[in-house]
Amino acid sequence: MYSIQQLQNIIIEAIDARKYPDEPAELYEPMQYMMNLGGKRLRPALLLMGCDAFGGDIYQAINPAIAIEVFHNFTLMHDDIMDNAPLRRGKTTVHEKWNSSVGILSGDAMLVEGYKLMMQVNENVLRPVLEIFNDTAIAVCEGQQIDMNFEQQPDVKINAYINMIRLKTAVVLGGALKIGALIAGARKQDADLIYAFGEDLGIAFQLQDDILDVYGDPEKFGKQVGGDIISNKKTYLLIKALETANKEQLKELNYWLQLEDFDALKKVSAVRNLFDQLEIREKSEQEMNWYAQKALQSLKDLPLDEVRKNALFEFADMLLVREN
């Protein structure tokens, strides 16, 4: 088994080696720019890991793996336009560097490029692989729309939030692993198990991200701690607090949620203090651990030898035991 770091390096080399056509420059330069912004390349590495786990040749899965990363970056390009974000990974976003029309069209081209790459699998698995890719792509769009809807909804339930992060984030991890497993010739029931492992791990990962946004070390987390609180983002922590607060706590929490002119540090401190009173961190970590254990149970049920299982265990550990 390759380590996740080795697979990431293989993907990075393969992506760096890819070149897009020169013309029309306004279409292809933004695609190249977006793919060159970097990132951990975990999603494509997971596809290779799914293939490797079942004894497949990972080099037969390189193009589908790149397809996952191209698709992911297509969603980021369009998300940045919707969010009017000026920066992505510390660099100017495509719509700021060019314009929104270029960002939309180049993003569309990236989606098509993703399908072209995903189709480069053996004929015997082409249909099921494309079905997973289709299901994953539409789920991500659904998740993004639901997340946007939450901004206008005063009352969001925990189960609705979990479903949103499952669609927006977790299905990509599960889909990547499952596609890799099918390329390697895994049985359907085993491909379904590794999908479940990835999906539940993805939910746990996003829950941990919510926790780190409030309680992480800003130097290690890599972004502003408390950003979700400042923007009133409906995370697991906020939804749980709204559900469990008493009358006085709810009054104070709503005061900060409705305040339009505020000192950011004071707001973060006040809301975090309320979270502490309600033991929101502990409750959030309990939920995160539940999904992590659910993921690990699916992994234990897989008919893989210990070496292959350990590589997947190590990936799960790397993903969840983190400070950034």
TORTOR-758957 format. One record per residue (C-alpha): residue number from 1; residue in one letter; x, y, z. Coordinates in Angstrom, 3 decimals. Layout:
<seq NUM&type A&u X&v Y&w Z>
...
END
This chain:
<seq 1&type M&u 0.000&v 0.000&w 0.000>
<seq 2&type Y&u 1.101&v 3.529&w -0.795>
<seq 3&type S&u 0.885&v 6.095&w 2.000>
<seq 4&type I&u -1.508&v 9.021&w 1.586>
<seq 5&type Q&u 1.530&v 11.325&w 1.281>
<seq 6&type Q&u 2.948&v 9.240&w -1.564>
<seq 7&type L&u -0.391&v 9.306&w -3.361>
<seq 8&type Q&u -0.659&v 13.074&w -2.896>
<seq 9&type N&u 2.796&v 13.491&w -4.443>
<seq 10&type I&u 1.857&v 11.296&w -7.403>
<seq 11&type I&u -1.261&v 13.402&w -7.987>
<seq 12&type I&u 0.636&v 16.682&w -7.631>
<seq 13&type E&u 3.159&v 15.564&w -10.269>
<seq 14&type A&u 0.394&v 14.417&w -12.629>
<seq 15&type I&u -1.541&v 17.694&w -12.265>
<seq 16&type D&u 1.611&v 19.791&w -12.720>
<seq 17&type A&u 2.405&v 17.895&w -15.901>
<seq 18&type R&u -0.997&v 18.652&w -17.485>
<seq 19&type K&u -1.153&v 21.594&w -19.863>
<seq 20&type Y&u -4.230&v 23.220&w -21.355>
<seq 21&type P&u -4.441&v 24.656&w -24.903>
<seq 22&type D&u -3.142&v 28.170&w -25.511>
<seq 23&type E&u -6.257&v 29.474&w -27.252>
<seq 24&type P&u -8.649&v 30.911&w -26.418>
<seq 25&type A&u -6.481&v 32.188&w -23.597>
<seq 26&type E&u -9.431&v 33.647&w -21.671>
<seq 27&type L&u -10.936&v 30.155&w -21.373>
<seq 28&type Y&u -7.867&v 28.041&w -20.620>
<seq 29&type E&u -5.593&v 30.368&w -18.653>
<seq 30&type P&u -8.072&v 30.599&w -15.741>
<seq 31&type M&u -8.351&v 26.794&w -15.699>
<seq 32&type Q&u -4.569&v 26.427&w -15.522>
<seq 33&type Y&u -4.394&v 29.190&w -12.916>
<seq 34&type M&u -7.027&v 27.539&w -10.741>
<seq 35&type M&u -5.366&v 24.124&w -10.894>
<seq 36&type N&u -2.000&v 25.690&w -10.043>
<seq 37&type L&u -3.287&v 27.254&w -6.796>
<seq 38&type G&u -2.344&v 24.075&w -4.982>
<seq 39&type G&u -4.181&v 22.469&w -2.098>
<seq 40&type K&u -3.687&v 19.165&w -0.322>
<seq 41&type R&u -5.071&v 17.080&w -3.241>
<seq 42&type L&u -6.739&v 14.750&w -0.714>
<seq 43&type R&u -9.765&v 13.943&w -2.870>
<seq 44&type P&u -7.841&v 12.559&w -5.851>
<seq 45&type A&u -5.390&v 10.831&w -3.503>
<seq 46&type L&u -8.383&v 9.104&w -1.913>
<seq 47&type L&u -9.462&v 7.750&w -5.295>
<seq 48&type L&u -5.999&v 6.255&w -5.740>
<seq 49&type M&u -6.134&v 4.897&w -2.194>
<seq 50&type G&u -9.471&v 3.207&w -2.910>
<seq 51&type C&u -7.901&v 1.572&w -5.955>
<seq 52&type D&u -4.756&v 0.566&w -4.064>
<seq 53&type A&u -6.761&v -0.899&w -1.166>
<seq 54&type F&u -8.260&v -3.522&w -3.478>
<seq 55&type G&u -5.007&v -4.355&w -5.227>
<seq 56&type G&u -5.564&v -2.244&w -8.336>
<seq 57&type D&u -2.969&v -0.465&w -10.460>
<seq 58&type I&u -3.139&v 3.132&w -9.259>
<seq 59&type Y&u -1.673&v 4.387&w -12.544>
<seq 60&type Q&u -4.839&v 3.202&w -14.294>
<seq 61&type A&u -6.745&v 5.483&w -11.924>
<seq 62&type I&u -4.669&v 8.662&w -12.397>
<seq 63&type N&u -7.007&v 10.333&w -14.914>
<seq 64&type P&u -10.201&v 9.649&w -12.902>
<seq 65&type A&u -8.371&v 10.931&w -9.824>
<seq 66&type I&u -7.454&v 14.163&w -11.613>
<seq 67&type A&u -11.105&v 14.363&w -12.713>
<seq 68&type I&u -12.154&v 14.533&w -9.057>
<seq 69&type E&u -9.725&v 17.415&w -8.443>
<seq 70&type V&u -10.781&v 19.265&w -11.602>
<seq 71&type F&u -14.422&v 18.920&w -10.553>
<seq 72&type H&u -13.593&v 20.140&w -7.032>
<seq 73&type N&u -11.835&v 23.215&w -8.415>
<seq 74&type F&u -14.748&v 23.903&w -10.768>
<seq 75&type T&u -17.037&v 24.096&w -7.727>
<seq 76&type L&u -14.571&v 26.403&w -5.955>
<seq 77&type M&u -14.381&v 28.717&w -8.979>
<seq 78&type H&u -18.155&v 29.090&w -9.077>
<seq 79&type D&u -18.452&v 29.279&w -5.266>
<seq 80&type D&u -16.034&v 32.215&w -5.270>
<seq 81&type I&u -18.265&v 34.051&w -7.742>
<seq 82&type M&u -21.382&v 33.374&w -5.640>
<seq 83&type D&u -19.583&v 34.483&w -2.461>
<seq 84&type N&u -17.865&v 37.427&w -4.198>
<seq 85&type A&u -14.660&v 36.151&w -2.587>
<seq 86&type P&u -11.495&v 38.140&w -3.386>
<seq 87&type L&u -9.002&v 35.415&w -2.410>
<seq 88&type R&u -8.618&v 31.660&w -2.794>
<seq 89&type R&u -5.668&v 30.001&w -0.995>
<seq 90&type G&u -4.129&v 33.438&w -0.552>
<seq 91&type K&u -4.264&v 34.290&w -4.278>
<seq 92&type T&u -6.651&v 36.464&w -6.290>
<seq 93&type T&u -9.783&v 34.557&w -7.328>
<seq 94&type V&u -10.476&v 33.953&w -11.015>
<seq 95&type H&u -13.443&v 36.339&w -11.241>
<seq 96&type E&u -11.347&v 39.095&w -9.628>
<seq 97&type K&u -8.307&v 38.461&w -11.838>
<seq 98&type W&u -10.413&v 38.249&w -15.012>
<seq 99&type N&u -14.183&v 38.750&w -14.557>
<seq 100&type S&u -17.275&v 36.800&w -13.558>
<seq 101&type S&u -18.181&v 35.814&w -17.128>
<seq 102&type V&u -14.736&v 34.297&w -17.604>
<seq 103&type G&u -15.064&v 32.511&w -14.254>
<seq 104&type I&u -18.439&v 31.021&w -15.206>
<seq 105&type L&u -17.333&v 29.832&w -18.637>
<seq 106&type S&u -13.946&v 28.494&w -17.507>
<seq 107&type G&u -15.694&v 26.723&w -14.646>
<seq 108&type D&u -18.118&v 25.131&w -17.111>
<seq 109&type A&u -15.158&v 23.970&w -19.196>
<seq 110&type M&u -13.553&v 22.452&w -16.104>
<seq 111&type L&u -16.683&v 20.415&w -15.441>
<seq 112&type V&u -16.558&v 19.065&w -19.021>
<seq 113&type E&u -12.830&v 18.372&w -18.607>
<seq 114&type G&u -13.637&v 16.413&w -15.466>
<seq 115&type Y&u -16.022&v 14.177&w -17.399>
<seq 116&type K&u -13.491&v 13.662&w -20.193>
<seq 117&type L&u -10.943&v 12.475&w -17.638>
<seq 118&type M&u -13.424&v 10.333&w -15.704>
<seq 119&type M&u -14.399&v 8.491&w -18.882>
<seq 120&type Q&u -10.851&v 7.163&w -19.239>
<seq 121&type V&u -11.589&v 3.937&w -17.376>
<seq 122&type N&u -12.104&v 0.386&w -18.613>
<seq 123&type E&u -15.392&v -0.191&w -20.432>
<seq 124&type N&u -16.518&v -2.766&w -17.857>
<seq 125&type V&u -16.683&v -0.148&w -15.089>
<seq 126&type L&u -17.461&v 2.958&w -17.155>
<seq 127&type R&u -21.193&v 3.029&w -16.447>
<seq 128&type P&u -21.049&v 2.526&w -12.655>
<seq 129&type V&u -18.136&v 4.982&w -12.370>
<seq 130&type L&u -20.034&v 7.668&w -14.287>
<seq 131&type E&u -23.152&v 7.016&w -12.205>
<seq 132&type I&u -21.177&v 7.656&w -8.999>
<seq 133&type F&u -19.588&v 10.767&w -10.509>
<seq 134&type N&u -23.016&v 12.055&w -11.605>
<seq 135&type D&u -24.551&v 11.384&w -8.192>
<seq 136&type T&u -21.618&v 13.064&w -6.471>
<seq 137&type A&u -21.742&v 16.129&w -8.720>
<seq 138&type I&u -25.473&v 16.749&w -8.258>
<seq 139&type A&u -25.199&v 16.120&w -4.499>
<seq 140&type V&u -22.518&v 18.814&w -4.175>
<seq 141&type C&u -24.762&v 21.276&w -6.037>
<seq 142&type E&u -27.689&v 20.351&w -3.787>
<seq 143&type G&u -25.534&v 20.822&w -0.703>
<seq 144&type Q&u -24.347&v 24.233&w -1.856>
<seq 145&type Q&u -27.911&v 25.384&w -2.528>
<seq 146&type I&u -29.144&v 24.109&w 0.849>
<seq 147&type D&u -26.249&v 25.908&w 2.563>
<seq 148&type M&u -27.235&v 29.116&w 0.771>
<seq 149&type N&u -30.878&v 28.564&w 1.791>
<seq 150&type F&u -29.802&v 28.298&w 5.430>
<seq 151&type E&u -28.703&v 31.951&w 5.322>
<seq 152&type Q&u -32.367&v 32.963&w 4.989>
<seq 153&type Q&u -33.841&v 30.326&w 7.311>
<seq 154&type P&u -34.220&v 31.367&w 10.962>
<seq 155&type D&u -34.725&v 27.800&w 12.168>
<seq 156&type V&u -32.328&v 25.099&w 10.945>
<seq 157&type K&u -32.424&v 21.650&w 12.539>
<seq 158&type I&u -29.393&v 19.479&w 13.320>
<seq 159&type N&u -30.469&v 16.692&w 10.947>
<seq 160&type A&u -30.856&v 19.228&w 8.116>
<seq 161&type Y&u -27.369&v 20.569&w 8.810>
<seq 162&type I&u -25.818&v 17.086&w 8.863>
<seq 163&type N&u -27.508&v 16.311&w 5.548>
<seq 164&type M&u -26.157&v 19.536&w 4.061>
<seq 165&type I&u -22.532&v 18.775&w 4.991>
<seq 166&type R&u -23.012&v 15.191&w 3.809>
<seq 167&type L&u -24.036&v 16.490&w 0.382>
<seq 168&type K&u -21.624&v 19.419&w 0.141>
<seq 169&type T&u -18.491&v 17.769&w 1.522>
<seq 170&type A&u -18.727&v 14.116&w 2.515>
<seq 171&type V&u -20.091&v 12.532&w -0.664>
<seq 172&type V&u -16.959&v 13.563&w -2.570>
<seq 173&type L&u -14.750&v 11.597&w -0.175>
<seq 174&type G&u -17.019&v 8.559&w -0.363>
<seq 175&type G&u -17.414&v 8.830&w -4.137>
<seq 176&type A&u -13.657&v 9.092&w -4.719>
<seq 177&type L&u -12.961&v 5.962&w -2.652>
<seq 178&type K&u -15.763&v 4.016&w -4.324>
<seq 179&type I&u -14.660&v 4.927&w -7.848>
<seq 180&type G&u -11.123&v 3.841&w -7.029>
<seq 181&type A&u -12.404&v 0.569&w -5.581>
<seq 182&type L&u -14.463&v -0.190&w -8.703>
<seq 183&type I&u -11.511&v 0.534&w -10.981>
<seq 184&type A&u -9.576&v -2.053&w -8.967>
<seq 185&type G&u -12.356&v -4.622&w -9.484>
<seq 186&type A&u -13.869&v -4.552&w -5.988>
<seq 187&type R&u -17.218&v -6.237&w -5.404>
<seq 188&type K&u -20.204&v -3.878&w -5.195>
<seq 189&type Q&u -20.819&v -4.596&w -1.490>
<seq 190&type D&u -17.183&v -3.820&w -0.684>
<seq 191&type A&u -17.250&v -0.641&w -2.796>
<seq 192&type D&u -20.374&v 0.391&w -0.863>
<seq 193&type L&u -18.568&v -0.179&w 2.461>
<seq 194&type I&u -15.587&v 1.948&w 1.497>
<seq 195&type Y&u -18.031&v 4.617&w 0.303>
<seq 196&type A&u -19.722&v 4.579&w 3.729>
<seq 197&type F&u -16.300&v 4.882&w 5.372>
<seq 198&type G&u -15.506&v 7.967&w 3.289>
<seq 199&type E&u -18.880&v 9.633&w 3.703>
<seq 200&type D&u -19.031&v 9.280&w 7.493>
<seq 201&type L&u -15.402&v 10.364&w 7.759>
<seq 202&type G&u -16.261&v 13.430&w 5.682>
<seq 203&type I&u -19.093&v 14.368&w 8.045>
<seq 204&type A&u -16.770&v 13.966&w 11.041>
<seq 205&type F&u -14.151&v 16.096&w 9.261>
<seq 206&type Q&u -16.593&v 18.955&w 8.641>
<seq 207&type L&u -17.855&v 18.841&w 12.223>
<seq 208&type Q&u -14.281&v 19.113&w 13.389>
<seq 209&type D&u -13.803&v 22.076&w 11.052>
<seq 210&type D&u -16.761&v 23.777&w 12.745>
<seq 211&type I&u -15.168&v 23.152&w 16.154>
<seq 212&type L&u -11.748&v 24.410&w 15.057>
<seq 213&type D&u -13.276&v 27.599&w 13.680>
<seq 214&type V&u -14.301&v 28.509&w 17.234>
<seq 215&type Y&u -11.678&v 26.774&w 19.378>
<seq 216&type G&u -8.656&v 26.293&w 17.118>
<seq 217&type D&u -5.266&v 27.975&w 17.420>
<seq 218&type P&u -5.358&v 30.764&w 14.775>
<seq 219&type E&u -1.674&v 30.244&w 13.883>
<seq 220&type K&u -2.206&v 26.504&w 13.328>
<seq 221&type F&u -5.741&v 26.714&w 11.921>
<seq 222&type G&u -4.579&v 28.886&w 9.036>
<seq 223&type K&u -7.545&v 31.255&w 9.040>
<seq 224&type Q&u -9.380&v 33.618&w 11.341>
<seq 225&type V&u -10.755&v 31.815&w 14.378>
<seq 226&type G&u -14.350&v 32.836&w 15.050>
<seq 227&type G&u -15.124&v 33.634&w 11.428>
<seq 228&type D&u -18.297&v 31.534&w 11.558>
<seq 229&type I&u -19.461&v 33.427&w 14.652>
<seq 230&type I&u -18.780&v 36.811&w 13.050>
<seq 231&type S&u -20.794&v 35.878&w 9.950>
<seq 232&type N&u -23.623&v 34.124&w 11.878>
<seq 233&type K&u -22.917&v 30.976&w 9.886>
<seq 234&type K&u -25.265&v 28.176&w 10.851>
<seq 235&type T&u -22.793&v 25.530&w 11.973>
<seq 236&type Y&u -23.448&v 22.543&w 14.211>
<seq 237&type L&u -22.262&v 24.591&w 17.197>
<seq 238&type L&u -24.655&v 27.485&w 16.657>
<seq 239&type I&u -27.641&v 25.256&w 15.849>
<seq 240&type K&u -26.984&v 23.140&w 18.952>
<seq 241&type A&u -26.692&v 26.267&w 21.086>
<seq 242&type L&u -29.993&v 27.635&w 19.790>
<seq 243&type E&u -31.638&v 24.279&w 20.526>
<seq 244&type T&u -30.328&v 23.916&w 24.085>
<seq 245&type A&u -30.123&v 27.492&w 25.430>
<seq 246&type N&u -32.428&v 28.594&w 28.239>
<seq 247&type K&u -34.508&v 31.762&w 27.943>
<seq 248&type E&u -31.785&v 34.151&w 29.137>
<seq 249&type Q&u -29.026&v 32.481&w 27.111>
<seq 250&type L&u -31.238&v 32.515&w 24.020>
<seq 251&type K&u -31.919&v 36.218&w 24.510>
<seq 252&type E&u -28.202&v 37.007&w 24.680>
<seq 253&type L&u -27.378&v 34.756&w 21.727>
<seq 254&type N&u -30.069&v 36.387&w 19.572>
<seq 255&type Y&u -28.785&v 39.805&w 20.624>
<seq 256&type W&u -25.396&v 39.039&w 19.073>
<seq 257&type L&u -26.951&v 37.365&w 16.027>
<seq 258&type Q&u -29.124&v 40.388&w 15.279>
<seq 259&type L&u -26.532&v 43.080&w 16.052>
<seq 260&type E&u -25.390&v 44.703&w 12.810>
<seq 261&type D&u -22.725&v 47.060&w 14.158>
<seq 262&type F&u -20.377&v 45.225&w 16.536>
<seq 263&type D&u -16.799&v 44.698&w 17.667>
<seq 264&type A&u -15.760&v 41.351&w 16.150>
<seq 265&type L&u -13.554&v 40.289&w 19.071>
<seq 266&type K&u -16.290&v 41.077&w 21.597>
<seq 267&type K&u -18.869&v 39.131&w 19.612>
<seq 268&type V&u -16.619&v 36.086&w 19.270>
<seq 269&type S&u -15.780&v 36.183&w 22.978>
<seq 270&type A&u -19.423&v 36.565&w 24.050>
<seq 271&type V&u -20.768&v 33.815&w 21.823>
<seq 272&type R&u -17.927&v 31.469&w 22.710>
<seq 273&type N&u -18.683&v 32.097&w 26.387>
<seq 274&type L&u -22.293&v 31.072&w 25.761>
<seq 275&type F&u -21.072&v 27.962&w 23.944>
<seq 276&type D&u -18.928&v 27.145&w 26.983>
<seq 277&type Q&u -21.896&v 27.513&w 29.339>
<seq 278&type L&u -23.907&v 25.127&w 27.159>
<seq 279&type E&u -20.988&v 22.655&w 26.750>
<seq 280&type I&u -21.318&v 23.015&w 22.990>
<seq 281&type R&u -17.735&v 22.004&w 22.284>
<seq 282&type E&u -18.194&v 18.720&w 24.167>
<seq 283&type K&u -21.518&v 18.025&w 22.443>
<seq 284&type S&u -20.025&v 18.799&w 19.029>
<seq 285&type E&u -17.026&v 16.550&w 19.676>
<seq 286&type Q&u -19.391&v 13.768&w 20.764>
<seq 287&type E&u -21.269&v 14.086&w 17.443>
<seq 288&type M&u -18.002&v 14.185&w 15.506>
<seq 289&type N&u -16.724&v 11.077&w 17.293>
<seq 290&type W&u -19.975&v 9.234&w 16.591>
<seq 291&type Y&u -19.504&v 9.683&w 12.844>
<seq 292&type A&u -15.802&v 8.857&w 13.117>
<seq 293&type Q&u -16.598&v 5.582&w 14.886>
<seq 294&type K&u -19.297&v 4.813&w 12.326>
<seq 295&type A&u -16.706&v 5.313&w 9.581>
<seq 296&type L&u -14.181&v 3.075&w 11.321>
<seq 297&type Q&u -16.787&v 0.328&w 11.736>
<seq 298&type S&u -17.333&v 0.271&w 7.960>
<seq 299&type L&u -13.574&v 0.026&w 7.534>
<seq 300&type K&u -13.362&v -2.866&w 10.006>
<seq 301&type D&u -16.079&v -4.700&w 8.047>
<seq 302&type L&u -14.100&v -4.520&w 4.801>
<seq 303&type P&u -12.508&v -7.840&w 3.737>
<seq 304&type L&u -9.000&v -6.337&w 3.495>
<seq 305&type D&u -5.764&v -7.505&w 5.055>
<seq 306&type E&u -4.361&v -5.569&w 8.010>
<seq 307&type V&u -1.734&v -3.734&w 5.958>
<seq 308&type R&u -4.373&v -2.271&w 3.644>
<seq 309&type K&u -6.759&v -1.476&w 6.484>
<seq 310&type N&u -3.983&v 0.229&w 8.441>
<seq 311&type A&u -3.255&v 2.573&w 5.545>
<seq 312&type L&u -6.904&v 3.672&w 5.603>
<seq 313&type F&u -6.873&v 3.924&w 9.409>
<seq 314&type E&u -3.806&v 6.165&w 9.158>
<seq 315&type F&u -5.601&v 8.400&w 6.672>
<seq 316&type A&u -8.611&v 8.707&w 8.994>
<seq 317&type D&u -6.292&v 9.519&w 11.882>
<seq 318&type M&u -4.468&v 12.164&w 9.828>
<seq 319&type L&u -7.763&v 13.764&w 8.791>
<seq 320&type L&u -9.279&v 13.943&w 12.274>
<seq 321&type V&u -6.299&v 14.423&w 14.578>
<seq 322&type R&u -5.406&v 17.905&w 13.385>
<seq 323&type E&u -5.210&v 21.544&w 14.398>
<seq 324&type N&u -5.750&v 23.048&w 10.960>
END
